[in-house]
Amino acid sequence: MTRSSKLSLTVAVALAFSLTLPGTGVSQDPSDDPVMYTGIVFSYTPNGFALDGEAEILQGDNRLRANRIEAFTNDNSDLSRVEASGEVFFVTPTQTLRGDRAVYNLQSAEVVLTGNVIVTQGRNVMTGSRLVYNVRTESARMEGAPTPAGNRVQGVFYPNGTTPPDQAD
């Protein structure tokens, strides 16, 4: 297989995975749901509040969990942005997004994860260094992580009906 055909195959698989990543037919836009939060320590900050230790924010079926979460409010005291750091997980009904840091803009419904980013949906897995995920449109874009071969997105995608090699008869 030539280098260009390997690249085309890699791009096709990554594109197929990214297109199927969030697709469930069920809207994950929680914008009308109340926001709940918990943590070991709660602190008011000049622009909102902070949660430290087992920090978690929930809205609808979506959950953001990290070692530290800082929430920012607008002039109406509504949440506008949430920043999370340290073992960050953003969990939806169909996938788990993991990274070292996340910024969730509630107005645009975008979650940007950076660091060692890992996305799982069922058996499918994708890794990279930066992920932009839109909760409202269910679209995702992953950027590559440094490897000996350059910055790369890596993943394993199991089309419907296939069995992982370690589970084959």
DSSP file (Angstrom, degrees, kcal/mol; ACC not computed):
  #  RESIDUE AA STRUCTURE BP1 BP2  ACC     N-H-->O    O-->H-N    N-H-->O    O-->H-N    TCO  KAPPA ALPHA  PHI   PSI    X-CA   Y-CA   Z-CA
    1    1 A M              0   0    0      0, 0.0     2,-0.0     0, 0.0     5,-0.0   0.000 360.0 360.0 360.0 131.6    0.0    0.0    0.0
    2    2 A T     >  -     0   0    0      1,-0.1     4,-2.2     4,-0.0     5,-0.2  -0.281 360.0-110.2 -75.3 163.6    1.4    3.4   -1.0
    3    3 A R  H  > S+     0   0    0      1,-0.2     4,-2.4     2,-0.2     5,-0.2   0.896 118.4  50.5 -60.7 -41.1    1.9    6.2    1.5
    4    4 A S  H  > S+     0   0    0      1,-0.2     4,-2.4     2,-0.2    -1,-0.2   0.865 110.4  48.7 -68.5 -35.3   -0.9    8.3   -0.1
    5    5 A S  H  > S+     0   0    0      2,-0.2     4,-2.3     1,-0.2    -1,-0.2   0.863 111.1  50.7 -72.7 -33.1   -3.4    5.4    0.0
    6    6 A K  H  X S+     0   0    0     -4,-2.2     4,-2.6     2,-0.2    -2,-0.2   0.919 111.8  47.9 -64.6 -42.8   -2.5    4.7    3.7
    7    7 A L  H  X S+     0   0    0     -4,-2.4     4,-2.7     2,-0.2    -2,-0.2   0.916 111.6  49.8 -63.1 -43.5   -3.1    8.4    4.4
    8    8 A S  H  X S+     0   0    0     -4,-2.4     4,-2.6     2,-0.2    -2,-0.2   0.912 112.0  48.0 -61.7 -42.9   -6.4    8.3    2.5
    9    9 A L  H  X S+     0   0    0     -4,-2.3     4,-2.6     2,-0.2     5,-0.2   0.918 112.1  49.5 -63.7 -43.5   -7.5    5.3    4.4
   10   10 A T  H  X S+     0   0    0     -4,-2.6     4,-2.5     1,-0.2    -2,-0.2   0.924 112.8  46.6 -61.2 -45.3   -6.5    6.9    7.7
   11   11 A V  H  X S+     0   0    0     -4,-2.7     4,-2.8     2,-0.2    -2,-0.2   0.911 112.2  51.0 -63.9 -42.0   -8.4   10.1    6.9
   12   12 A A  H  X S+     0   0    0     -4,-2.6     4,-2.6     2,-0.2    -2,-0.2   0.912 112.3  45.7 -62.9 -43.2  -11.5    8.1    5.7
   13   13 A V  H  X S+     0   0    0     -4,-2.6     4,-2.7     2,-0.2    -2,-0.2   0.925 114.1  48.4 -66.2 -43.9  -11.5    6.0    9.0
   14   14 A A  H  X S+     0   0    0     -4,-2.5     4,-2.8    -5,-0.2    -2,-0.2   0.910 113.2  48.1 -62.5 -41.3  -11.0    9.1   11.1
   15   15 A L  H  X S+     0   0    0     -4,-2.8     4,-2.2     2,-0.2    -2,-0.2   0.926 111.6  49.4 -65.3 -44.0  -13.8   10.9    9.2
   16   16 A A  H  X S+     0   0    0     -4,-2.6     4,-1.7     1,-0.2    -2,-0.2   0.918 113.4  47.0 -61.0 -42.6  -16.1    8.0    9.5
   17   17 A F  H  X S+     0   0    0     -4,-2.7     4,-1.9     1,-0.2    -2,-0.2   0.929 111.8  49.5 -65.2 -44.4  -15.4    7.8   13.3
   18   18 A S  H  < S+     0   0    0     -4,-2.8   122,-0.2     1,-0.2    -1,-0.2   0.839 111.1  50.4 -66.6 -30.7  -15.9   11.5   13.8
   19   19 A L  H  < S+     0   0    0     -4,-2.2     4,-0.3     1,-0.2    -1,-0.2   0.839 118.8  37.0 -74.4 -31.5  -19.2   11.5   11.9
   20   20 A T  H  < S+     0   0    0     -4,-1.7    -2,-0.2    -5,-0.2    -1,-0.2   0.615  93.3  94.8 -92.8 -12.7  -20.5    8.6   13.9
   21   21 A L  S  < S+     0   0    0     -4,-1.9    -2,-0.1     1,-0.2    -1,-0.1   0.905 101.1  14.6 -47.4 -61.9  -19.0    9.6   17.2
   22   22 A P  S    S+     0   0    0      0, 0.0     2,-0.3     0, 0.0    -1,-0.2   0.569  91.4 125.5 -95.3  -4.7  -21.9   11.5   18.7
   23   23 A G        +     0   0    0     -4,-0.3   115,-0.0     1,-0.2   116,-0.0  -0.332  13.8 131.9 -64.8 116.9  -24.7   10.4   16.5
   24   24 A T        -     0   0    0     -2,-0.3    -1,-0.2     2,-0.2     3,-0.1   0.448  67.1-120.5-134.1 -13.4  -27.6    9.0   18.5
   25   25 A G  S    S+     0   0    0      1,-0.2     2,-0.5    -3,-0.1    -2,-0.1   0.417  85.1 105.9  80.4  -3.5  -30.7   10.7   17.1
   26   26 A V  S    S-     0   0    0      2,-0.0    -1,-0.2     0, 0.0    -2,-0.2  -0.945  77.3-119.2-112.0 126.4  -31.3   12.0   20.6
   27   27 A S        -     0   0    0     -2,-0.5   109,-0.1     1,-0.1   110,-0.1  -0.412  21.2-169.7 -65.7 134.6  -30.6   15.6   21.3
   28   28 A Q        +     0   0    0    107,-0.5    -1,-0.1   108,-0.2   108,-0.1   0.223  45.6 124.7-105.9  12.5  -27.9   16.2   23.9
   29   29 A D        +     0   0    0    107,-0.2     3,-0.3     1,-0.2   107,-0.1  -0.630  32.8 177.4 -76.0 108.1  -28.5   19.9   24.2
   30   30 A P    >   +     0   0    0      0, 0.0     3,-2.7     0, 0.0    -1,-0.2   0.241  36.3 124.8 -95.0  14.8  -29.2   20.5   27.9
   31   31 A S  T 3  S+     0   0    0      1,-0.3    29,-0.0    28,-0.1    -2,-0.0   0.702  74.8  46.5 -56.0 -25.0  -29.6   24.3   27.7
   32   32 A D  T 3  S+     0   0    0     -3,-0.3    -1,-0.3     2,-0.1    28,-0.0   0.548  95.2  94.9 -92.0  -6.8  -33.1   24.3   29.3
   33   33 A D  S <  S-     0   0    0     -3,-2.7     2,-0.0     1,-0.1     0, 0.0  -0.511  83.6-102.0 -84.4 151.5  -32.2   21.9   32.1
   34   34 A P        -     0   0    0      0, 0.0    26,-0.6     0, 0.0     2,-0.5  -0.321  32.2-122.2 -67.1 155.5  -31.1   23.2   35.5
   35   35 A V  E     -A   59   0A   0     24,-0.1     2,-0.3    22,-0.0    24,-0.2  -0.889  28.5-171.8-101.4 125.8  -27.4   23.1   36.4
   36   36 A M  E     -A   58   0A   0     22,-2.9    22,-3.0    -2,-0.5     2,-0.3  -0.881   4.7-174.9-114.6 149.6  -26.4   21.1   39.5
   37   37 A Y  E     +A   57   0A   0     -2,-0.3     2,-0.3    20,-0.2    20,-0.2  -0.978   9.6 176.4-144.7 156.9  -22.9   21.1   41.0
   38   38 A T  E     +A   56   0A   0     18,-2.3    18,-2.6    -2,-0.3     2,-0.3  -0.984  10.8 146.3-154.8 155.3  -21.0   19.4   43.8
   39   39 A G        -     0   0    0     -2,-0.3    15,-0.2    16,-0.2    14,-0.2  -0.954  54.2-103.4-176.2 170.2  -17.5   19.3   45.1
   40   40 A I  S    S+     0   0    0     13,-2.2     2,-0.4    12,-1.0    13,-0.2   0.881 109.6  28.9 -75.5 -38.7  -15.6   19.0   48.4
   41   41 A V  E     -B   52   0A   0     11,-2.2    11,-2.4    12,-0.2     2,-0.4  -0.989  69.1-165.4-126.9 130.8  -14.9   22.7   48.6
   42   42 A F  E     +B   51   0A   0     -2,-0.4     2,-0.4     9,-0.2     9,-0.2  -0.949  12.2 178.2-113.0 133.4  -17.1   25.5   47.3
   43   43 A S  E     -B   50   0A   0      7,-2.4     7,-2.8    -2,-0.4     2,-0.3  -0.999  26.8-130.1-136.3 136.6  -15.7   29.1   46.9
   44   44 A Y  E     -B   49   0A   0     -2,-0.4     5,-0.3     5,-0.2    -2,-0.0  -0.656  29.0-167.7 -76.0 140.9  -17.2   32.3   45.6
   45   45 A T  E >   -B   48   0A   0      3,-2.2     3,-1.3    -2,-0.3    25,-0.0  -0.818  38.0-100.8-122.0 165.9  -14.9   34.0   43.1
   46   46 A P  T 3  S+     0   0    0      0, 0.0     3,-0.0     0, 0.0    -2,-0.0   0.798 123.7  33.1 -57.2 -27.5  -15.2   37.6   41.7
   47   47 A N  T 3  S-     0   0    0     24,-0.1    26,-2.9    25,-0.0     2,-0.3   0.256 135.6 -53.8-113.9  11.9  -16.7   36.1   38.5
   48   48 A G  E <  S-BC  45  72A   0     -3,-1.3    -3,-2.2    24,-0.3     2,-0.3  -0.865  79.1 -52.6 157.9-121.6  -18.7   33.1   39.7
   49   49 A F  E     -BC  44  71A   0     22,-2.0    22,-3.2    -2,-0.3     2,-0.4  -0.973  32.7-140.3-152.7 165.1  -17.6   30.2   41.9
   50   50 A A  E     -BC  43  70A   0     -7,-2.8    -7,-2.4    -2,-0.3     2,-0.4  -0.969   5.3-157.8-130.9 146.5  -15.1   27.4   42.1
   51   51 A L  E     -BC  42  69A   0     18,-3.3    18,-2.6    -2,-0.4     2,-0.4  -0.989  11.8-169.9-122.0 131.4  -15.3   23.7   43.1
   52   52 A D  E     +BC  41  68A   0    -11,-2.4   -11,-2.2    -2,-0.4   -12,-1.0  -0.966  52.7  23.5-123.9 140.6  -12.3   21.8   44.3
   53   53 A G  E    S+     0   0A   0     14,-2.7   -13,-2.2    -2,-0.4   -12,-0.2   0.789 128.6   1.3  77.5 112.0  -12.0   18.1   44.9
   54   54 A E  E    S-     0   0A   0    -15,-0.2    13,-0.2     1,-0.2     2,-0.1   0.883  90.7-174.6  47.9  43.9  -14.2   15.6   43.1
   55   55 A A  E     + C   0  66A   0     11,-1.4    11,-2.1    -4,-0.2     2,-0.3  -0.441   7.4 174.1 -73.6 141.2  -15.8   18.6   41.4
   56   56 A E  E     -AC  38  65A   0    -18,-2.6   -18,-2.3     9,-0.2     2,-0.4  -0.984  20.0-169.2-152.7 136.2  -18.8   17.9   39.2
   57   57 A I  E     -AC  37  64A   0      7,-2.7     7,-2.9    -2,-0.3     2,-0.4  -0.998  14.1-169.1-125.2 131.2  -21.3   19.9   37.2
   58   58 A L  E     +AC  36  63A   0    -22,-3.0   -22,-2.9    -2,-0.4     2,-0.3  -0.948  14.1 168.3-122.3 140.2  -24.4   18.2   35.7
   59   59 A Q  E >   -AC  35  62A   0      3,-2.3     3,-2.0    -2,-0.4   -24,-0.1  -0.899  67.9 -39.5-148.9 120.1  -27.0   19.5   33.3
   60   60 A G  T 3  S-     0   0    0    -26,-0.6   -32,-0.1    -2,-0.3   -31,-0.0  -0.449 122.6 -27.2  62.2-134.2  -29.4   17.2   31.7
   61   61 A D  T 3  S+     0   0    0     -2,-0.1     2,-0.3    -3,-0.1    -1,-0.3   0.361 118.8  98.6 -92.2   4.2  -27.7   13.9   30.8
   62   62 A N  E <   -C   59   0A   0     -3,-2.0    -3,-2.3    30,-0.1     2,-0.4  -0.735  51.8-170.7 -98.3 142.4  -24.3   15.6   30.5
   63   63 A R  E     -CD  58  91A   0     28,-2.4    28,-3.0    -2,-0.3     2,-0.5  -0.996  12.4-163.2-136.1 132.3  -21.7   15.6   33.3
   64   64 A L  E     +CD  57  90A   0     -7,-2.9    -7,-2.7    -2,-0.4     2,-0.4  -0.971  18.7 177.7-112.5 123.3  -18.4   17.5   33.6
   65   65 A R  E     +CD  56  89A   0     24,-2.9    24,-2.8    -2,-0.5     2,-0.3  -0.981  11.6 137.9-129.9 139.0  -16.1   16.1   36.3
   66   66 A A  E     -C   55   0A   0    -11,-2.1   -11,-1.4    -2,-0.4    21,-0.2  -0.965  62.4 -98.4-163.2 172.9  -12.6   17.2   37.3
   67   67 A N  E    S+     0   0A   0     19,-2.6   -14,-2.7    18,-0.7     2,-0.4   0.870 112.3  16.8 -67.9 -36.7  -10.3   17.9   40.2
   68   68 A R  E     -CE  52  85A   0     17,-1.9    17,-2.4    18,-0.2     2,-0.4  -1.000  66.0-175.7-140.2 135.8  -11.1   21.6   39.9
   69   69 A I  E     -CE  51  84A   0    -18,-2.6   -18,-3.3    -2,-0.4     2,-0.5  -0.999   4.8-167.5-130.9 130.4  -13.9   23.4   38.2
   70   70 A E  E     -CE  50  83A   0     13,-3.2    13,-3.0    -2,-0.4     2,-0.4  -0.982   9.7-159.9-117.4 126.5  -14.3   27.2   38.0
   71   71 A A  E     -CE  49  82A   0    -22,-3.2   -22,-2.0    -2,-0.5     2,-0.4  -0.882   1.6-156.6-109.6 135.3  -17.6   28.5   36.7
   72   72 A F  E     -CE  48  81A   0      9,-3.3     8,-3.2    -2,-0.4     9,-1.5  -0.901   6.7-156.9-113.0 137.9  -18.0   32.0   35.3
   73   73 A T  E     - E   0  79A   0    -26,-2.9     6,-0.2    -2,-0.4     2,-0.1  -0.756   9.2-132.6-111.5 159.0  -21.3   34.0   35.3
   74   74 A N    >   -     0   0    0      4,-2.4     3,-2.0    -2,-0.3    -1,-0.1  -0.239  47.2 -77.6 -94.5-170.5  -22.5   36.8   33.1
   75   75 A D  T 3  S+     0   0    0      1,-0.3    -2,-0.0     2,-0.1    -1,-0.0   0.742 132.6  54.6 -63.2 -23.1  -24.2   40.1   34.2
   76   76 A N  T 3  S-     0   0    0      2,-0.1    -1,-0.3     3,-0.0     3,-0.1   0.328 117.8-112.3 -90.6   7.3  -27.5   38.2   34.7
   77   77 A S  S <  S+     0   0    0     -3,-2.0     2,-0.3     1,-0.3    -2,-0.1   0.667  73.8 138.0  66.7  19.4  -25.8   35.7   37.0
   78   78 A D        -     0   0    0      1,-0.1    -4,-2.4     2,-0.0    -1,-0.3  -0.702  65.1 -99.4 -89.0 146.8  -26.3   32.9   34.4
   79   79 A L  E     +E   73   0A   0     -2,-0.3    -6,-0.3    -6,-0.2     3,-0.1  -0.452  46.8 166.5 -62.5 133.8  -23.4   30.5   33.8
   80   80 A S  E     +     0   0A   0     -8,-3.2    26,-1.6     1,-0.4    27,-0.7   0.665  61.3  10.8-118.0 -33.7  -21.5   31.5   30.7
   81   81 A R  E     -EF  72 105A   0     -9,-1.5    -9,-3.3    24,-0.2    -1,-0.4  -0.997  54.6-161.5-150.2 145.7  -18.3   29.5   30.9
   82   82 A V  E     -EF  71 104A   0     22,-2.2    22,-3.3    -2,-0.3     2,-0.4  -0.999   6.6-164.6-130.3 130.8  -16.9   26.6   32.9
   83   83 A E  E     -EF  70 103A   0    -13,-3.0   -13,-3.2    -2,-0.4     2,-0.4  -0.963   9.1-173.9-116.9 132.6  -13.2   25.7   33.1
   84   84 A A  E     -EF  69 102A   0     18,-2.9    18,-2.4    -2,-0.4     2,-0.3  -0.947   3.4-179.8-126.9 145.0  -12.0   22.4   34.4
   85   85 A S  E     +EF  68 101A   0    -17,-2.4   -17,-1.9    -2,-0.4   -18,-0.7  -0.996  45.7  40.4-144.9 150.1   -8.6   21.0   35.1
   86   86 A G  E    S-     0   0A   0     14,-2.1   -19,-2.6    -2,-0.3   -18,-0.2   0.836 119.8  -4.6  81.6 103.7   -7.0   17.8   36.4
   87   87 A E  E    S-     0   0A   0    -21,-0.2     2,-0.4     1,-0.2    13,-0.2   0.953  86.7-165.2  48.3  64.2   -8.4   14.5   35.2
   88   88 A V  E     - F   0  99A   0     11,-2.1    11,-2.1   -22,-0.1     2,-0.4  -0.640  13.5-179.2 -86.5 133.2  -11.3   16.0   33.2
   89   89 A F  E     -DF  65  98A   0    -24,-2.8   -24,-2.9    -2,-0.4     2,-0.5  -1.000  12.7-170.3-129.7 131.1  -14.2   13.9   32.0
   90   90 A F  E     -DF  64  97A   0      7,-2.9     7,-2.7    -2,-0.4     2,-0.5  -0.980  18.9-169.6-117.1 115.5  -17.1   15.2   30.0
   91   91 A V  E     +DF  63  96A   0    -28,-3.0   -28,-2.4    -2,-0.5     5,-0.2  -0.911  11.1 175.1-116.0 128.4  -19.7   12.4   29.8
   92   92 A T        -     0   0    0      3,-2.7   -30,-0.1    -2,-0.5   -64,-0.0  -0.645  51.5 -90.9-115.1 176.5  -22.8   12.3   27.6
   93   93 A P  S    S+     0   0    0      0, 0.0     3,-0.1     0, 0.0   -31,-0.1   0.756 124.5  28.8 -61.1 -22.0  -25.3    9.4   27.2
   94   94 A T  S    S+     0   0    0      1,-0.2     2,-0.3   -72,-0.1    28,-0.3   0.590 121.7  25.2-118.0 -12.7  -23.3    8.0   24.3
   95   95 A Q        -     0   0    0     26,-0.2    -3,-2.7   -73,-0.1     2,-0.4  -0.975  55.0-137.1-150.4 163.8  -19.6    8.9   24.8
   96   96 A T  E     -FG  91 120A   0     24,-2.2    24,-2.4    -2,-0.3     2,-0.5  -0.993  16.3-164.4-123.6 127.4  -16.9    9.8   27.3
   97   97 A L  E     -FG  90 119A   0     -7,-2.7    -7,-2.9    -2,-0.4     2,-0.4  -0.944  10.8-173.9-110.9 129.9  -14.5   12.6   26.5
   98   98 A R  E     +FG  89 118A   0     20,-2.5    20,-2.3    -2,-0.5     2,-0.3  -0.974  15.2 139.8-128.3 140.5  -11.3   12.8   28.7
   99   99 A G  E     -F   88   0A   0    -11,-2.1   -11,-2.1    -2,-0.4    16,-0.2  -0.936  56.9-105.1-159.8-179.0   -8.5   15.4   28.8
  100  100 A D  E    S+     0   0A   0     14,-2.1   -14,-2.1    -2,-0.3     2,-0.3   0.741 102.8  11.9 -86.7 -26.4   -6.2   17.3   31.1
  101  101 A R  E     -FH  85 114A   0     13,-1.6    13,-2.5   -16,-0.2     2,-0.3  -0.991  65.3-170.5-150.7 148.8   -8.2   20.6   30.7
  102  102 A A  E     -FH  84 113A   0    -18,-2.4   -18,-2.9    -2,-0.3     2,-0.4  -0.998  10.8-163.9-143.8 146.9  -11.6   21.7   29.4
  103  103 A V  E     -FH  83 112A   0      9,-1.8     9,-2.7    -2,-0.3     2,-0.6  -0.995  11.6-165.7-127.5 124.0  -13.4   24.9   28.7
  104  104 A Y  E     -FH  82 111A   0    -22,-3.3   -22,-2.2    -2,-0.4     2,-0.8  -0.944   4.1-162.1-115.0 112.9  -17.1   24.7   28.2
  105  105 A N  E  >> -FH  81 110A   0      5,-2.6     4,-1.4    -2,-0.6     5,-1.1  -0.851   2.8-163.9 -93.7 111.3  -18.8   27.7   26.7
  106  106 A L  T  45S+     0   0    0    -26,-1.6    -1,-0.2    -2,-0.8   -25,-0.1   0.811  84.1  54.9 -70.3 -30.1  -22.5   27.4   27.5
  107  107 A Q  T  45S+     0   0    0    -27,-0.7    -1,-0.2     1,-0.2   -26,-0.1   0.934 119.5  31.4 -69.2 -44.8  -23.7   30.0   24.9
  108  108 A S  T  45S-     0   0    0      2,-0.1    28,-0.2    28,-0.0    -2,-0.2   0.605 102.3-133.1 -86.3 -11.6  -21.9   28.3   21.9
  109  109 A A  T  <5 +     0   0    0     -4,-1.4    26,-3.0     1,-0.2     2,-0.4   0.744  56.7 143.7  64.7  26.2  -22.4   24.8   23.5
  110  110 A E  E   < -HI 105 134A   0     -5,-1.1    -5,-2.6    24,-0.2     2,-0.5  -0.829  36.7-164.2-102.4 135.2  -18.8   24.0   22.7
  111  111 A V  E     -HI 104 133A   0     22,-3.1    22,-2.9    -2,-0.4     2,-0.6  -0.974   6.6-165.0-111.5 124.0  -16.5   21.9   25.0
  112  112 A V  E     -HI 103 132A   0     -9,-2.7    -9,-1.8    -2,-0.5     2,-0.4  -0.946   6.2-171.4-112.4 114.8  -12.8   22.2   24.2
  113  113 A L  E     -HI 102 131A   0     18,-2.5    18,-2.7    -2,-0.6     2,-0.3  -0.864   6.3-178.7-104.6 139.4  -10.6   19.5   25.7
  114  114 A T  E     +HI 101 130A   0    -13,-2.5   -14,-2.1    -2,-0.4   -13,-1.6  -0.871  41.3  39.2-132.6 166.9   -6.8   19.7   25.6
  115  115 A G  E    S+     0   0A   0     14,-1.5     2,-1.6    -2,-0.3    13,-0.1  -0.766 117.4   1.5  97.7-144.3   -3.9   17.6   26.8
  116  116 A N  E    S-     0   0A   0     -2,-0.4     2,-0.4    11,-0.1    13,-0.2  -0.642  84.0-168.5 -80.7  88.0   -4.1   13.9   26.5
  117  117 A V  E     + I   0 128A   0     11,-1.9    11,-1.9    -2,-1.6     2,-0.4  -0.679  12.4 177.6 -90.5 130.0   -7.5   13.7   24.9
  118  118 A I  E     -GI  98 127A   0    -20,-2.3   -20,-2.5    -2,-0.4     2,-0.5  -0.999   7.1-168.4-130.9 128.5   -9.3   10.3   24.7
  119  119 A V  E     -GI  97 126A   0      7,-3.0     7,-2.3    -2,-0.4     2,-0.4  -0.968   6.7-175.7-117.4 130.3  -12.8    9.9   23.2
  120  120 A T  E     +GI  96 125A   0    -24,-2.4   -24,-2.2    -2,-0.5     2,-0.3  -0.981  14.1 172.2-126.7 141.2  -14.7    6.6   23.6
  121  121 A Q  E >  S- I   0 124A   0      3,-2.2     3,-2.0    -2,-0.4     2,-0.2  -0.877  73.1 -50.3-142.3 108.3  -18.1    5.6   22.2
  122  122 A G  T 3  S-     0   0    0     -2,-0.3    -1,-0.0   -28,-0.3   -28,-0.0  -0.489 123.7 -21.8  60.2-126.8  -18.8    2.0   22.8
  123  123 A R  T 3  S+     0   0    0     -2,-0.2    -1,-0.3    35,-0.1     2,-0.2   0.615 116.0 104.9 -87.0 -14.1  -15.8    0.1   21.6
  124  124 A N  E <   -I  121   0A   0     -3,-2.0    -3,-2.2    34,-0.1     2,-0.4  -0.455  49.5-175.9 -72.3 138.5  -14.6    3.0   19.3
  125  125 A V  E     -IJ 120 156A   0     31,-2.2    31,-2.8    -5,-0.2     2,-0.3  -0.997  10.4-179.6-137.6 139.3  -11.7    5.0   20.6
  126  126 A M  E     -IJ 119 155A   0     -7,-2.3    -7,-3.0    -2,-0.4     2,-0.3  -0.998   6.9-167.0-137.3 140.5   -9.9    8.1   19.3
  127  127 A T  E     +IJ 118 154A   0     27,-3.5    27,-2.0    -2,-0.3     2,-0.3  -0.933  22.7 127.3-127.3 152.0   -6.9   10.0   20.8
  128  128 A G  E     -I  117   0A   0    -11,-1.9   -11,-1.9    -2,-0.3    16,-0.3  -0.912  59.4 -95.9-172.4-163.1   -5.4   13.4   20.1
  129  129 A S  E    S+     0   0A   0     14,-2.3   -14,-1.5     1,-0.3     2,-0.3   0.616  99.4  26.0-112.0 -17.1   -4.3   16.6   21.8
  130  130 A R  E     -IK 114 143A   0     13,-1.2    13,-3.0   -16,-0.2     2,-0.4  -0.970  59.4-174.6-151.4 131.6   -7.3   18.9   21.3
  131  131 A L  E     -IK 113 142A   0    -18,-2.7   -18,-2.5    -2,-0.3     2,-0.6  -0.993   8.8-164.2-128.4 131.7  -11.0   18.2   20.8
  132  132 A V  E     -IK 112 141A   0      9,-2.4     9,-1.9    -2,-0.4     2,-0.4  -0.975  17.6-179.9-112.4 117.6  -13.7   20.6   20.0
  133  133 A Y  E     -IK 111 140A   0    -22,-2.9   -22,-3.1    -2,-0.6     2,-0.7  -0.975  18.0-151.4-122.4 127.6  -17.1   19.1   20.7
  134  134 A N  E  >> -IK 110 139A   0      5,-2.8     4,-1.8    -2,-0.4     5,-0.5  -0.882   2.2-164.1-100.9 115.6  -20.5   20.9   20.2
  135  135 A V  T  45S+     0   0    0    -26,-3.0  -107,-0.5    -2,-0.7    -1,-0.2   0.857  88.3  48.4 -65.5 -36.3  -23.1   19.6   22.5
  136  136 A R  T  45S+     0   0    0    -27,-0.4  -107,-0.2   -28,-0.2  -108,-0.2   0.933 123.4  27.9 -73.6 -47.6  -25.9   21.2   20.5
  137  137 A T  T  45S-     0   0    0    -28,-0.1    -2,-0.2     2,-0.1    -1,-0.2   0.601  96.9-133.1 -91.7 -11.6  -24.9   20.1   16.9
  138  138 A E  T  <5 +     0   0    0     -4,-1.8     2,-0.3     1,-0.2    -3,-0.2   0.785  56.9 141.8  63.2  30.2  -23.2   16.9   18.1
  139  139 A S  E   < -K  134   0A   0     -5,-0.5    -5,-2.8  -117,-0.1     2,-0.3  -0.740  30.0-168.5-100.7 153.0  -20.2   17.6   15.9
  140  140 A A  E     -K  133   0A   0     -2,-0.3     2,-0.4  -122,-0.2    -7,-0.2  -0.990  12.9-169.2-141.6 147.4  -16.6   17.0   16.9
  141  141 A R  E     -K  132   0A   0     -9,-1.9    -9,-2.4    -2,-0.3     2,-0.4  -0.971  10.3-164.2-138.9 122.6  -13.1   17.9   15.6
  142  142 A M  E     -K  131   0A   0     -2,-0.4     2,-0.3   -11,-0.2   -11,-0.2  -0.875   4.5-154.5-109.0 137.8  -10.0   16.2   16.9
  143  143 A E  E     -K  130   0A   0    -13,-3.0   -14,-2.3    -2,-0.4   -13,-1.2  -0.846  31.1 -97.7-108.0 150.1   -6.4   17.5   16.4
  144  144 A G        -     0   0    0     -2,-0.3     9,-0.3   -16,-0.3   -16,-0.2  -0.175  25.0-133.9 -71.1 155.1   -3.4   15.3   16.5
  145  145 A A  E     -L  152   0B   0      7,-3.1     7,-2.8   -18,-0.2     2,-0.1  -0.756  39.3 -87.6-100.9 151.7   -1.1   14.6   19.3
  146  146 A P  E     +L  151   0B   0      0, 0.0     5,-0.2     0, 0.0    -1,-0.1  -0.389  56.6 162.1 -62.3 131.6    2.7   14.6   18.9
  147  147 A T  E >   -L  150   0B   0      3,-0.8     3,-2.1    -2,-0.1    -3,-0.0  -0.869  57.5 -94.3-136.5 170.6    4.1   11.2   17.9
  148  148 A P  T 3  S+     0   0    0      0, 0.0     3,-0.1     0, 0.0    -1,-0.0   0.785 128.7  52.4 -58.1 -24.5    7.4   10.1   16.3
  149  149 A A  T 3  S-     0   0    0      1,-0.4     2,-0.2     3,-0.0     0, 0.0   0.314 125.5 -94.8 -92.6   8.1    5.6   10.3   12.9
  150  150 A G  E <  S-L  147   0B   0     -3,-2.1    -3,-0.8     2,-0.1     2,-0.4  -0.553  73.2 -21.1 106.9-176.8    4.4   13.9   13.6
  151  151 A N  E    S+L  146   0B   0     -5,-0.2     2,-0.4    -2,-0.2    -7,-0.2  -0.552  78.2 170.6 -71.1 124.0    1.1   15.3   15.0
  152  152 A R  E     -L  145   0B   0     -7,-2.8    -7,-3.1    -2,-0.4     2,-0.5  -0.984  38.1-140.0-141.1 145.3   -1.5   12.5   14.6
  153  153 A V        -     0   0    0     -2,-0.4     2,-0.4    -9,-0.3   -25,-0.2  -0.886  31.4-167.5 -93.7 134.0   -5.0   11.6   15.5
  154  154 A Q  E     +J  127   0A   0    -27,-2.0   -27,-3.5    -2,-0.5     2,-0.3  -0.942  14.8 149.7-125.5 148.9   -5.2    7.9   16.3
  155  155 A G  E     -J  126   0A   0     -2,-0.4     2,-0.4   -29,-0.3   -29,-0.2  -0.996  38.7-131.2-166.3 167.9   -8.1    5.7   16.7
  156  156 A V  E     -J  125   0A   0    -31,-2.8   -31,-2.2    -2,-0.3     2,-0.5  -0.997  25.4-171.5-129.0 124.7   -9.8    2.3   16.4
  157  157 A F        -     0   0    0     -2,-0.4   -33,-0.1   -33,-0.2    -2,-0.0  -0.976   8.8-161.1-122.7 125.3  -13.2    2.2   14.8
  158  158 A Y        -     0   0    0     -2,-0.5     3,-0.1     4,-0.1   -34,-0.1  -0.899  17.2-142.1-107.0 105.7  -15.4   -0.9   14.7
  159  159 A P    >   -     0   0    0      0, 0.0     3,-2.1     0, 0.0    -2,-0.0  -0.235  45.6 -71.1 -59.8 157.5  -18.0   -0.8   12.0
  160  160 A N  T 3  S+     0   0    0      1,-0.3     3,-0.1     3,-0.0     0, 0.0  -0.217 121.7  19.1 -51.4 133.4  -21.4   -2.2   13.0
  161  161 A G  T 3  S+     0   0    0      1,-0.3    -1,-0.3    -3,-0.1     2,-0.2   0.368  93.9 121.1  88.9  -4.4  -21.3   -6.0   13.3
  162  162 A T    <   -     0   0    0     -3,-2.1    -1,-0.3    -4,-0.0    -4,-0.1  -0.631  52.7-139.8 -93.6 155.3  -17.5   -6.4   13.7
  163  163 A T        -     0   0    0     -2,-0.2     5,-0.1    -3,-0.1    -3,-0.0  -0.919  24.0-109.5-112.4 134.6  -15.9   -8.0   16.6
  164  164 A P    >>  -     0   0    0      0, 0.0     3,-2.2     0, 0.0     4,-0.5  -0.300  34.3-112.8 -57.2 147.1  -12.7   -6.7   18.2
  165  165 A P  G >4 S+     0   0    0      0, 0.0     3,-0.9     0, 0.0    -2,-0.0   0.824 116.2  56.8 -53.9 -35.3   -9.7   -9.0   17.6
  166  166 A D  G 34 S+     0   0    0      1,-0.2    -3,-0.0     3,-0.0     0, 0.0   0.590 110.8  44.9 -75.6  -7.7   -9.4  -10.0   21.3
  167  167 A Q  G <4 S+     0   0    0     -3,-2.2    -1,-0.2     2,-0.0     2,-0.1   0.360  85.5 117.9-112.9   2.4  -13.0  -11.2   21.2
  168  168 A A    <<        0   0    0     -3,-0.9     0, 0.0    -4,-0.5     0, 0.0  -0.373 360.0 360.0 -71.2 149.9  -13.0  -13.1   17.9
  169  169 A D              0   0    0     -2,-0.1    -1,-0.1     0, 0.0    -3,-0.0   0.469 360.0 360.0 -74.1 360.0  -13.7  -16.9   18.0
